[in-house]
Amino acid sequence: MDRLNSKLYLQNCYIMKENERLRKKAQVLNQENQALLSELKQKLSDGNQKANAPNTILDLSLSSSASQNPSSSSN
């Protein structure tokens, strides 16, 4: 029984470590996406101003609250 518990404990530790690695990667990707979105909006805005067209920038941002507010693990 102790052996099984030890094995499950190690698996749980590995999963938590991998989860944290993926969470950090998701945060980096989200920051990159936000920067690219900001750049795209700026370019669209500049293009619209040059053409004297009304500002019709679409909101392309996605809800990313899961990656910005990671839940804490209590194990």
C-alpha positions, 0 to 999 in steps of 0.5 A: 500500500505504501508503495502504491501511495508513493507511486501515486504521490510521484505521479501527482508531483510530476503532473503538478510540475507539468501543469505549472510549466504549461500555465507559464507557457500559456501566460507567455503566449497570451502576452505575445498575442496581446502585443500582436493584437495591439500592433494590429489594432494600431496598424488598422487605426493608422490605415483608417486615419490615412484613408479618412475612413471611420474607425471600424476596428474589431475587438479580436481579443479572446477571454484569457482569464484562465491563463491570467488567473491560475487556480492555486493547487493545494497538494 
